[in-house]
């Protein structure tokens, strides 16, 4: 076992690994091999890095450690939604979620069709199941889409009333290796015909309050020799931390930005998201208008629908006024109840009506039907840091 003070290699960039191996008297190309083993191949030990010399592997075992997180248990269906409980090396707990969807034929990696039906509408239509689709002979076999929701902190400081994570308080931010470790361990659970197609930083914590780990993690996730995710396949969601958004935009990672809005007036937002009072809606949206976007880029605004709170026709009108002039789309989310709040979810029918009203005023809006509610794995329900310590 390496000493506790030994260097954690997961989370290190190629330049950092190059410096590390050269200080050990090894050639620089060993760093590239090590980089691929750590990320592309997800090695679980130095001994498994078979193209590294045996003496170098022994040296690594004595002077370094892989880092990451330990998978404690999974909850849910391996063919549908799974919640993953991870333990950190200091005995804390975090959760991630694997969300399985339909067959992915995006071999050319084209942009998603933004004019597709809302999920609510699509569920009402009949279509072939993934298992019924037969590939054309000689074509690439279909790969099943898997989205992964990862955490960036243990707990959260913002205390949003609709989210379980904040009710358990805040412990600390995750290290780079702990963020990447969630991806590596989730990948091990996939079937042979599955791949992670999308990563969303929408789990426990506020990513913009941990950019010292989130930005380096994004660079490794999108590195061609690392995880090799297309930047547009990764979304980082924030409650609206303005200084963090400014730093995030300046980093130019190329990944997508989502902002949890949830209210159309400042007073309502202050009630729902008390930790965000320092960043008023007016200032937040003014910043969004200044963010440089390419022709095909858009900011996603997330909006948790709450019965009798933010789901009235007047809210549609206010949303239109607030978001006009911003290249965006709106992701409507049905609230997932928790024991710490008396809030109620808008019905699916009312939510679909809200979506249709936004469409009439020329906004692209989708309705997300949360997966994994029965396992406390849906949006706003992750709280592994408190459940494991009761």
N, C-alpha and C positions, 0 to 999 in steps of 0.2 A: 504493500500500500504506500502511495506517495505521502510525504509529510503534509500536514494541514496547510502549510504556507506555500506549497508548490503551486506553480502556475496553472491556471485553468486554461485549456487550449480552445475549447468551444467559446465562440464569441470573439476570437482573435482574427484580425484581418490577415490577408496574405502578406502584407508588408511586415506586420508584427511577427508572424510566424517565420518569415525569412530572417529577420533579425535574431529571433530565438535560436533557430537551427545553426546559423552562422556563428553565433557566440559559442555554440557547442562544438564548433569545428567541422560542421557538416556542410556539404555543398548546397547552394540556394535552391536547386531543383527539388530537394527533399521537402522543402516547405510547400511546394505546389502539390506534391503527393499527399502530404499531411492534410492540406486544405481540403482536397477531394475526399479523403477518408473521413474527415470530421463532418462534412456537410453533404456532399453528393451521395456518398455511400453510407453515411451515418454509422460508422464503426462504433461498437460498444466496448471495445478494449483495444489497447495498443497491440496486443498479440495478434489480433485479427488483421492488422495492416500488413498483409503478406508481402508487398513489394518493397517494404522498408527493411534494411539490414537488421539481422537479429540483435546485434550489439546496440544499434540505434533504438530499437524497440525497448530493449532492457534499460537503456539510459532514460528514455521517456517515462517508463514506469517508475523510475526512481526520482525523477525531477519534475514531473508534471502530472496533471490529472485531466480527465476529459471535461469534467464539469457537467452542468445540466440539472435535470430533475429526475426523480424516481416515480414511476407510475405505481400508485398504490392500489387503485381499483378502477374498473369501468362500470358504468350503469347504463342500461338501455339495450337496444337491439343492434347487433353488428351489421344488420342489413338496412338500418335506418339511422336514427339519431343516437349517439353515444356521448355520455358525459365522462370525462377523464379526470380523475383526482390525482394530483401530483403532490409529492412531498419534497420540500427543499432540504438542503444539507443542514440547515439550522432548525429543522423540525416544524416549519410552517407548511401551510397547504394552499394550493391554488387549483383552479379548475379550468379546463378547456372543453370544447364541444366539437365533435365530428358530426357534420350534417350531410347526409347523402341525398342526391337528387336524381336527375334523369341521365340518360346516356349522353356523353359529350362527343359530338362529331366535329369539334372545332379544330381539325387537324391543321388548318391554315391560320388558326388563332385570330380570326376576324373579330371585330367589335360586336358586342351583343346587340340584338335588335331591341331598341328601346320602345318600339311600338307594340311589343307583344302584350297579350292579355295580362290582366292582373292575376295574381295567384288565386284569388278568390274566384274569378271567372273561370280560370283554367280548370279548377277542380270540378266544375260542373259539366265540363265537356268530356266526351268519351274519346279515347285515343288508345293507340297501341301501347302496351306496357313495354318497358325496356327489354324484358326477356323475349318478347315477340318479334323484336327487330332482328332481321337476319342480314348480316353484312354481305355486300356484293363480293363474289369470289375475286380474290386478288387485292381487295381493298384493305385499308387499315382497320383492324377489329375495333369496335367501339370501346371507349373507356368510360367507366362510370364516374360522373362528377362527384367530387367530395370537397366540401368547404370546411375549413377549420377556423374556429373562433378561438383566439388566444388571449391570455391575460398579460398585463404589463405591470401590475402592482399586486401586492398582498393587501387586499382591502382598498379603501378609497376615502379621500378626505372631503369629497364634495357633498355627500349626504343627499343625493337626489331621492325624493320620497317614493318614487316608483321602482327603485332599484334596491335589491337585497344586499348588494356588496357593501354599500356605504353604511348600512345599519350595524355592521360588525366592526366598524372602526377601521383604522389604518395601522398597518404594521410597518411595511417598508416597500420600496420599489424593487422590482426584479432586476437582476443582472442580465447582461446580454446572453450569457450561456443558458440562463433559466428561460428566457423567451424562446431561443432557438431550440432548446431541449424539448419544449412542448411539440414543436413541429416534427422533430426527429422521432419522438416516442409515438406520436399519432400515426406517423407513416408506417411504423411497424405493425399497426393493427389493421391495415388495409388489405383487402383481397387482391388477388393477382390482377384482376381487371379494373382495379380502382387506382386513381391518382388524385392527389390534392390539386384542385384546379384554382381554388381561391383561398386566400387567407384574410381574415378580418380581425383587426385589433379592436374587438368589441366585448372582450371578456371582463375580468375583474380589473378595476383601476382606471385611471385617466392617463392615456398615453402621453399627452402633452406635458404632463408633470414628471415624465421619466424619459425625456428625449435623449439623455446621455446614454441610455441603453437602447431605446427604440430605434434611433437613426442608424447606429452601427448595425443593429440586427437587420434592418431593412436593406442595408447595403450588401450584407452577406446573403440574404434571401434572394436578392436580384442579381447576384454575381453569377456569371455564366459558368464558372468553375465551382461554384458553391451549390446552392439550391436551384438556381436557374429559373426562378419565377419571373414572368413578365411583370414589370411594375404595375401595369393596369389590372393585374389579377390580385393586387393587395390593396386593402382599404384600411385606413387608420381613422377611427372615430373619436371625436372629442365632444365634451360638453360645452365647448366654447371658450377655452382658455386662450385669450387673445395673445399674450406674449409667446405662448407655446406654438400657436398657429403661425405666428410670424417667423419663429425660428425654424419650424418645420418646412414652411414654404421656401425659406432661404437655403435650406439644405438640398433642395432640388433632387429628391430621391425618385421622382416620377410616379410615385404611388398615389392612389386616390385619397381624397379627403371627404369625410362625412362629418356633419355637425348635428348634434342632438339639439333640436330647437324646442319642440314640444309645447310652445305657447305663442300666442300672437300679441300679447301685451306684457309689459315689464312686470306688472304686479302679479300676474298669473305665473310667470316664469320664476319669479322670486319665491313663490310658494312651493312650486314643484322642485326647483333646483337652487336651494338656498346658498350652496357653496359657490354659485356663479354670479352672485350679486356684484362682484367687482368688475364684471365684464358685461355691461348692458347690451341689450339686443341692438340698439342703434349703432353702437361702436362695433359690435361683432359683424353686422351686415355691411357696414361701411368698409371694413377690412376685406370681406368676401368680394366686394366689388373691385377692390384693388389687386386681387390675386391674379397674376398672369396665367391664363389658360390657353391651351391650344384650341384649335377649331373643334376638336372632338372631345375635349375634356369638359367635365361638369362637376360641380360640387353637389354632393348628396345631402339633403336635409332630412334628418330622421324626426319623425313626429309620432310620439306614442299617444294613441287616441284614448281619452278618458271620458267616460259617460258624464254628460252634464257639466263638463269642465272646459274642454277645448275642442268640442266636436260640433259646434253650431254653425249654421250658414254664415253668421257674422265672422267666424274664424276663417272661413274660406276667403271671404272678402279681404280680411286683414292679411292673410297669407299672401294673397295676390299683390297687395300693396307693398308688403315687406320685401318680397322676393323678385319683383319686377326689376329687370336690369342686371340680374345675376344669372349666369349660365348654370342651370341647376336641374336637378330632378328631386322629387319628394318621395321618401319611403315611409309610408304609413304603417304603423305597428300596433297591433292589438295588445293592450296592456295585459301582462301576466300577473295575476294577483299574488300578493305576499302577505304574511301574517303581521307585518309591521305597518300596514297602511289600509285605510278604509276606502281607498280609491276603487272604482269599478271600471271595467272595460266597456267601451262602446260595443254594441252588437256587430256581428259580421255584416249584416244587411245595412246598418247605418254607416258602417265604415266604408262599404262599397259605394254608398250614395255620396259620401264625403269625397271619395276618390273621383267619382264621376263628375262631381261639381268642379273639382280642380281641373279635370280634363277639359271641361267646357270653357274654362278661362285660359286654356292653352298651356297648362303645365303638364309635364310628364310625371305621373304619379303612379306608384305601385302599392299594393296592399300586401304586407307580409303576414302570412299565417304562421305564427311561431311553431317550431318543431321542438319536441322534447319537454313539453310542459309537465307530463306525467312523471318525469325524472328530475324535475327542478333544474332543467337544462336550457330553458328558453330565455329569451332576452330579459334581463333584469333579475334573473333568479339565481345567479351564481354567487355562492357564499361559502365556499369550502373552507375558508380561513376561520369561520366561526362554527360551522357544523361539526367539524372534527374535534373541537375543544370543549364541547358541552359535557 
